[in-house]
Amino acid sequence: MPYPPIQIVDEQDRPIGGASIDEAREKGLYHRIARIMVEDNQGRVLLQFRNNKVVAYPNCWDNSAAGHVDEGETYEQAAYRELDEEIGLRNVQLEEVGTYISHQTNGDQQTNRFNKVYKAQVSDDTVFLLQPEEVAEVKWFTVSEVHKMIKNYPEVITDGLEDVFARYYL
């Protein structure tokens, strides 16, 4: 099933159209990502381990859920959609944590993204329904454990998880 067009924005994060993910990457178009960190009542964070078949960052730890904002969608709508699709989490309250811009070069491709980060709190006995095409497993970690993993095993960490922790989990 083809993905819908993602929201393309200008350098001030104003919507200007839509494009495929591949076109956005190939042309370095600014686009939007919603990133969600799920926390439990003990202060731990839920990370997802990406399936080995995904294109970007296979076999890596990532935010609890994250994804591109589709054309015509808000960051918040994308955040709720990604929570539901990737880990089966519904009916939670999202708290906006912050927004940042990221620029990444991979070979001859330039990726320019506006990233909006949200937080959700759930009990530690919450049951998650994983999207097997993208998510191999989820696991609770302390903030300290994630910082150690980022430092000692950067090859198994997505850029988005590293960015979020560097900015919001000091």
Summary of the structure (lengths in Angstrom):
residues: 170
radius of gyration: 15.3
end to end distance: 39.3
largest distance: 44.3
contacts: 522
relative contact order: 0.22
helix: 25%
strand: 38%
